[in-house]
């Protein structure tokens, strides 16, 4: 799932534009990875809604249409997505202590 989601994020122009617009605000060159989900979508400074909209949508679409076995895969800790192969490429982090990919969909009582 990590490779699947990372590939979706990398090919999405809106995601790359949104993250690069942050510049040194958390995901830019030389900065640490940007936490986007920790059990809930993380709201950044100046955002009206939860999470970076383009990032959140790209992840939700990829996870939502993944095979059930992939969505229900248990995960421990954080996962990191890089938006490029070059040094200094933006990095996004998601996760919590114990979770499943389907948890990112935010649907309570979802059959896993």
N, C-alpha and C positions, 0 to 999 in steps of 0.2 A: 504493500500500500504506500510506503514512503516514496518509492520510485514513481509509482503511478501518480500520486498527488504532486510530487515535485515536477514531473514532466508537464502536468497541466498548468501549474503555476508559471513555469518557464516559458511556455508558448503563449500565454495570455498577455496581450499587449496592455490591457487595462491594469493588470496586476503589476507588471513591470513599471508602468507609468506612476501608479499610485505609490508604490514603495520607493521609487527614485525621488518622488516629490518630497518625501520625508527628509531626504538629504542626511544631515548629521543628526536628525532628530531621533535616531534609534536604529535605523536599518541601513544607513548610508555607509560610505567608504570609511573603513577603519573603526566603525562602531561595532558594538556587540550585536548579537542576534536580537531580533524584535519578537517578543512574546505576543502571539496573536490569539491563542486559546489556552485556557487553564481550567477547563471544566465549564467555562462560559467564554464567549467572545470578549476579548479585552478591548475596552474603549480607550482610545488615545486622546491626547489633548486636542481640543477643537473639533472633535467628531460629534456629529449629531446622534448617530446610532452606535450600536455595539460593533466593534471590530472594523477593520478596513473593509469596506463594502466589496470591492473587487476580489480581494483575497478570500474573504468569507464565502462569497458566491462560488468562486472557482473550486474551493475545497468541498463545499457542500454538494455541488454538482458531481464532482469526481467520486466522493464517498457514496453519495446517494445512488449512483448508477453502477457502483462496483458490485461484484457478486456477493451474495449474502455471507459466504464464508470469509471473505475479505473484511466486510463491514463488522463482523462479529469477532474478529481476531483480537484477543486480549493484548494490551500493551502496558508496559510499566515504564513510568518516567516520561521524559521529554523526547521528542523527535525533532530533528532539524532539517529544514528544506533550504537548499541554496538556489538562488535564482540565476546562477551562471557558473561557468567553469573557471573563470579568471580569479586570481587573488583579489580579495576585497569585494567580491560579489555579495550582494545583500543576502542575509540569512534570516529565516523565519523559524520560530520555535513554537511547538504546540505540545500539550500534554499535561498530565498530572500524575499522581502516584500510581494509580491503577485505573485504566479506562479501556474503552473499545472505540473503534473508529466511528461506529454508529452514534456514540455519545455526542459527536460533533454536529449531528443533525438536529439536536435539541428537541427531539420528539420523545415525550415522556411515555413510558409503557410500550416502547417500540419492541416488536418481536425481533430478537436477535437471531 
